[in-house]
Amino acid sequence: MTAQQTTVRLPTGEQAPALGQGTWEMGERAKTRNAEIAALKTGVDLGMTVIDTAEMYGEGESEKLIAEALKDRREEIFIVSKVYPHNGSEAGVKAACERSLKRLQTDRIDLYLLHWRGGEDLEGVIGGFETLKAQGKIRHWGVSNFDTEDMVELFSLENGNRCATNQILYNVARRGPEFDLLPWLRERNMPAMAYSPVDHARLPKQSVLNDIAQARGLSAMQIALAWVLQQPQVMAIPKASTLAHVIENAAARDVKLSTEELNLIDTQFKPPKSKRPLEML
């Protein structure tokens, strides 16, 4: 881990780097495969050892890419994968996990998530996760795209409070979770995982982020990522499929925004004053 790396703490007390690597849309094109593999390896070299994927990503091709890139570095990395809601039953979760393990060429997934809500048997999912955990095939389990009421429902079920994290869409332009979801998670010592932490490159072309970036000699994307990393108990998993992008992301860990800069960001990207439905991409 680099000197600049900060961490988040899972409910078990285990710590993980606050900046990881996403792999959405990676592994799907032969012409970019070598560059993507190089990017993943470089990210791990730079301490971004949390690698996020899902069975949905390229219908398993992302998991295969991770195996090709990092199978010889398994002890260094923390693998996160996700199961489709249509596999959201006790038997379905177990079978999906076995397929992911095979594609990842590993004997365990460090954190296994239900990807979103979609008609799943939530009690069955928890039961499947707990069985997989007892078998050593997953180390932690959690959820993704769960709003506050979904988390309350989860915690009302047997062993639902063993959830380790909630992976959500959260960035400077989508701050809805700050009103109730993030406080709810923090009260239970549960980190949030922010996917699309720079809003899938959809941030405004001209904004206070650009002004701050220009003054610091950085990019607006680095400022947006640094903002996410400065939020307590939030892990960011940006995708970077080129070496230059990986290095740029890693450098965002060194950026500490001042109170004045944070206030300036709030003037354009306003924190929520009321409940907003959880957004998804």
N, C-alpha and C positions, 0 to 999 in steps of 0.2 A: 504494500500500500504506500502511496506517495505521501510525502509530508503534508501536502495540501488537502488530502482526502478527508472529508468528514463522513460520519456514519449516522445511520438510524438504528434504533434498538427495537428488535422484535419483542413481543410480549414474554417470550421465554428468557429474555436477557441477551440473546445472541445479537451481535452487531453486524451490520452489512454496510457496504459503501453507499453513500447517499446518491452517487452518480453512477448509473449503470449504462447498459447498451440495449436498445430495442432492435428488433429484427423484422418488423412488419414490412412486407413486400420484398424482403431479401430472400435470395435462394431461388427466385423464380425465373431468372434469365441467365442463360449460359454465358453471354458476352460480358456480364458484370460479375460473374462468380469469383474470379481471382481477386478483383478489387475488394469485394465484400469480405472475402476470407482475410485478406491483408488488413482490412479495417478492424475486424473483430480481434485479430491477434494483437494489433497495435493498441487497441483499447484496453485489452487485458494487461499489456506491458505498462500502460499508464495508470493502472490501478482500478479500471472500470470493470470489475470482475463479476458484477451482477449482469446476467445475460437473460433477456426476456424474449419469450417466443410463445407459440400457441399451435395447437393442432390445426387451427383455422388458417394460419399463415401459409399460403401456398399449398394448402391441404397436406401439411407435413414437410414441405420442401425447406422451410426455414429451419426446422429441427435437424434435418439432414445436413444443411449447411453448417450449423453449429458443430455437429459431430466431425465433419471434415476439417473444420478450422481448429477445433479446440479439444478433440478427444484425448490428445496427449498431455493436456493441461487440466485434466478434470479436477485435480485436487486444489487448483487455484480459483476455480470459478464457482459461482452460485447460480444454478440454473432455475429459471422460473418458466413454467409452461401452463397452458390453460386448456380446459376441456369445454367443448361445445355444450350449450344447454340441451340439445337433443340427445346428448349422451348423459344427461343429468339424472341418472338413477344409480342405485348401489352397484348393480352389475355393469351398467354402462360406463361409469367412472373407472371401475377396475379395468375393464377391457381397453378403454381409451388410454389409460396410463400405460398399459403394457405396450401398446402400439407406439406411444411417444418414447418410451424407454428404448425400444428397438431402433427407432429412427435416430435418437440421440446417442446411441451406442454407449449407454451408461446403465448402471444398476440402480440409480436413484435420481429423483428430481428433488431439488432443495425446497422449492415452493410451488405447490400445485393449486391452481385457481379455477373456480367456476367462472367462465368468461363473461356471461351476462345472464340475466333472468329471461327465461323463455319457455315456461311450461314444465320446468324441471320438477322432480320430486326432491325438495330441499332436504327433507329428513333422510332420504336415501343417499343423496350426495354426501351429506355429513357422515353417514354410516360407511360409505365407500371410502371416503378420505381417511377416516379413522382406522379402517382395516388396512389400507395401504400404508399408513403411518406405522401401525404395529408391525407390519411385514418389512419395514425398512425401505419400501419402494418410494416413499416421499418422506421428507423431513418435517415440513410444515405445510399447512394448507390455508387457503384464503378464498377471497371472492374478488370479482371485478365488476365495475359499473353498478354497484349497489348504493342506492340512496339511503338516507337516514332511516326511513320506515322499513326498508329491506333489512338493514342491519339490526333493527329492533326485533323484527320477525326472526332473523337468524339466531339471535341471542336467546330467544324464547324457547328454542328447540334444544333437545338433549345434545350436549357437547358443542352447541353452536358458539359458545364463548371461547372455544379453542381456536377460533379464526385468528390468523396471524397478521393479515393485512387486507386492505381494500384497494384495488388498482382502479383509478378513476381518471377521467379527463380533467386536468387542472393546469392552468397556466395564467399568465398575467391578464389575458383577455377573457378568461372563463373562470371567474372567481366565485361562482355560486356556492361551491362547497364550503367556503369560509363561514357562511352564516350559521349552519348547524352541523353539517356532516363532519368537517374536520375537528371541531371541538368535541363532538361525540366520540370520535376515534381516539383523540388525545386523552380524554378522560379514562379510557380503557387501555392506555399505553400501547396503542396500535398505530403503527405508521401507515401513511397513505403512500401509494405508488402513483406518481403522476405520469401518465402517458401523454404523448404529444405536448411536451412541456414548452415547446415554442410554437404551439398551435399548428403543427403540420405546415410550417412556413407560410401561414396565412395572416400573420400579423400585419398591421397597416404599414404601408411603404414609408409614410412619414409619421413620426410619433415622437414622444418624449424619449423613447428607447433609443432612437437615432441620435437625438441631441446628447444624451448621456454617453452613448457609444463613441460619438465623434470627439467629445471632450477627453475621453479616456484612450482613444486610439484602438478601439475594439469594434466588434460588429454588434448590431442591434440584437441578433440572435444570442450572442454571448450574454448580453445584459438581461434578456428575457430568461435565459437558463439560470443565470446567477440569482435572479429574483426568486425562482422556484427553490433553488438550493438553500436560500436564506430563510425559507419557511420552516418552522420547527417540525421535526418528525415527518418530513416529506422526502421521499426518494424520487429522483427523476430518471427516466429511461428513454432518452432521445435516441432516435435511429441515426446512424451515420454509416454510409456505405462507401466512403472514400477516406483515404488517409488524412487529407487536409481537414475534412469535417470532423473526424475523430479528435484530431489534435486541437481544433478550435473548441470543441465541447470540453475537453479536459482542462483547457486553460480557464474556462469559466469558473472552475473551483477556486481560483485565486482572486476572483472579483468579490469584494465586499462592498455592497452598496451602502452609502451613507444614509442617515436619517433624512437629510434634505433630498437625496435622490429618490428614496422610497416615497416620500411625500409628493414629489413631482410626478412619479408614476401613478400615484393614487388620483391625481387630478384628472388624468385621461382615462386610466383603467380603474374605475371606481369599485371599491369593495361593496358587497351586497348589503342592502339595508332591510331586506326581507327574504323569505324563502324562495329559492328558484329551483325548478325541477333539475335533476342531475342531467347534464348534457353527455352525449356519447358521439364518438366518431366510428 
